[in-house]
């Protein structure tokens, strides 16, 4: 029977690998997957909607070229958003769907896309106002019994939404926006809740979703200046410093690195070995907020 351990290393975010970004060919997908594995990056983050419902299948086509790779990687995908696109003509508007029927159908489609008999981790992509936690749990437990998913979690859920679902099924991950430029999870109870219930927080846009490359952003100069000074102290780079800042939090934040460059993923792997001193963590926090802690 398939089993899965907790994901602890940086995750390769695949959203921009296909139509929504680089437009990788099958050969380029395969080259990127192999480069990730060679550098100890074994988990790959997807969602059914990426590339207007095309990226999963493109990734799967690459794996089909070399099926032996599947045993060495972990596939994460998400469902629950219904996008209006030519690839889903039945969708009249963008909406959410967390019904058991939709979850099961989405998993079956993802398995077909990836040419795989199981998903390592399935996440519900967004909180659905019409979510029925008992119905979700019925679908998840069935899929686990069938060996089609190994682990289950959520994405962008607030603590009260996680707790409601937790009454019916186990939640192992919550994928949230967390970065030096997006601080609410540090103070609104999200990360505290993860620690309380041993839920692993994954950080999407852990480097600010590209904002840290925009020198017109009001906090850009202070953050980059402080990160540069600290990078010199720790003998590393600015990106590594900003990811180490996330790793320093006791909740065990795992960054999802949405890049098409293997160099960025290697930086993320290196950052996981940097332990920031406590005052240095607060230096970066102050650079982001523009003020001392109260």
N, C-alpha and C positions, 0 to 999 in steps of 0.2 A: 504494500500500500504506500502511496506517495505521502511523504511528510515534508514539513517546511519549517525551517528555523527562522528566527527573527532576522530581518534585513538590517545590517549594521554598516554597510559601506555606501558611499555616494551612489546615486541612481542616475542612469543616463536617461534624460527626458527626450522622447522621440517625436514630440509634436511638430518640430520644424524639419524633420528629416525628409518629409515627402512634399506633397502639394502645397502645404502652408509655409514652406521655407525653401530648403536647398534643392528639392526635387531630385533626391538621390535616385540613381539607377539601381538595379538589383545588385550589380557588382559593387557599387559604392556602399549600399546597405551592408553587404557582406563584409566588406573591408572594415567598415566602422564597427560592426559587431565583433569581429575578430580582434581589432585593436583594443576595444574595451576589455574583452576577456583577457588578453595578454597583459593588461595593466591592472587586473584585479577588480574591474568594474563588471559585476555579474548581473545586476538588476536593470531592467529596461521598462520605463514608464510610458504607457500608452493610454488612449481613450478611444472608444469606438468611433467617436465623431472626428478624430484628427484627420486632416486632409479631406474633409467632406466624406468621411467613411471610407477612405482608401489606404491610409498609412498602415493599419494592421496587416492588411493583405500584402502590401509591398514588403513589409518586414518578414512576413511568412514565406513569401517567394524567395527571399534571400536565405532563410533557414532551409528551405527545400533543396537549395543548391548544396548544402552541407548539413544534413540532418543530425550528424553527430554532435553539433554545437548545442542542440536543444537541452541536452542533459547537463550542460555547464552554465546555463543562464536561467534567470528568473523573470518571467513575464508578468508585469503588472498592467492591468487595464481597468477602465472605468466605464460605467454605463449609467443611464438615467436621464441624460439630456437627449431630447429629440430635436434635431436641427432641420430647418427647412432648406433642402438642397435637392438638386436634380437626382442625386443618388438615393433619395428617400422621397419619392413623389407623393406618397401618402401623407406626409407631414405638411399640414396646411400652415402651421405657425411653429415658432420655436416654443417648446414646452418641456416639462419634466414628466417622467413616467417611472415610478418605482413599483409598479404592480409586479406581482409574481410572474405573470405571463411575460411581461417585457424583460425582466431580469433573466429569466430562463432562455428566452429567445435570443437576447443579446449575447449571453454566454455561448450558446450554441454557434452563433455567427462568428464570434471571436475565435472560438476553437477552430472553426473551418478556415478563418483568415490566417491564423498562425500555423496551420497544419500541425496542430498539437492535440493531445488527448486531455490536457489539463491547463488551467491558468494557475500560476503560483499565488496570485493575489488579485481579488476583485474588489473594487471600490465603487460605492454609490457616488456619482460625480458631484451632485449638488443636493442640498436639502430640498425635498419636495413638500410643498404645503399640504398635499393630499396623501402623504406617506402613511401607510398602515403598517406599523412595525411587526405585527403578527404575520401579516402577509409576506413581508420581506423575509422574515425569519423562516417561514415555510419554504420559500424558494432557496434560500441560502443553505439550509440544512439538507434539502434534497440534493442540491448540487455538490455539497461536500460528501454526502453518502455515496454519490455516483463517482466521486473522485475527479469531478470536473473543475472544482476550485479547491485549493488547499487552505487559503486564508481569506479573511474578509475584513473590510474596513470601510471607511467613509472619506469624503473629501469636502472640505469647507463647512463642516458641521460645527455648530456651537455646542458647548457642554450639555445644555439641557436637551438638545436634539440627540446627542450621542447617548445620554442616559436613558431616554425613552426607548431607543432601539436596543440598548444593552439589556433591557429587561427581557428580551426575547431571543437574542442571539449574541454571540461573542464578537466584540469589536477589537481588532488588534492594531489598527493604524488609523490615523486621521491626517490627511494631506491638507496643509494649510498654507496660506501666504505668510511667510516669515522672512524678514531680512532686516538689515540695518536701517532700511528705509520704510519698513512696515513693522512697527513695534507693538501694535495692540495685543498679539497673543501673549506677550510677556506680562501684561497687566490686566487683561480681561478674563482671566481664568482658564483660557484654553490650554496652555502648557501645564498649569497646575492640575487641571483635570486629567491630562494625559499621564502625569506622574502618579496621581491618585489611583488610577485604574490600570496602570502599566500598559498604556496605549502608546505606540511608537508614533511620534509626530514626524511627518515628512514635510519639508519646506519646498513649496514651489516658488519660483522667482526668488531664489535665495540671495541673488546679487542685485535685487531690485528691478528685475525684468528689463535690463538695459538702461535704466535711468542713471546708473552710475557711470555710464559713458557719455552722459549729457551734461556738459559743463554749465548749462544754463539753469540746471536744477538748483534751488536755493541752498540745499545742504551739500551739494557736490564738493565744493572746495574744502570745507571743514572735514568731511569724512575722508576724502582722498588724502588730504594732508596728514591727518592723524594716522591713517592706515599705512601711508608711506613711511612715516617715522617708525612705526611699530614693525613694519616689514623689515626695515634695516636692522632693528634690534634682534629679531628672531631669525634673520637670514633667509627670508622667503619673499614672496611677492604680495602685491596688494590684494589680489583675488583670494589667495590662500588666507590672508589675514582676516578678511571679511567672512570667509567660511569658517575659520577657526573660532571666530566670535560666536557663531551659531553653535558650534560643537561644544563650546564651554558651558552651555546651559545644561543643568543636570537632567533634563527630560530626555536627552539623547536624540536631539534633532538630526534627521538624515536629510541632506539636501538633494533635491532633484535638479540636476544640472541640464537645463534645456539648451543644448549647444550642438552644433554640427562639427565642432573641432575637438579632436581627441586631446589636444593640448589642454583645453579647459577641464576636461574630465580628469586628466592626470593631476592638474593643479588641485582639484577637489579631493582626490585621493591623498595627496600630500598634506592637505590642510587637516585631515582627520588625525594626523599625528602631532599636531601643534597644540600645546596646552598653554592658553593665555593666562598670565597672571591676573588676579582679580582686579587690581587697579587699572590694568590695561584694558580689560573688558569695559570698565566704566569710562575710560577715556573715549572709547569709540561710541559708547552710548551718549556721552555728552556732546560729541561731535555731531551726532545725528539730531539730538533734541535742541542743541544750542544753549543748554543751561545745565547747571549742576543738579544732582538729585536733591530732593527737598530735604 
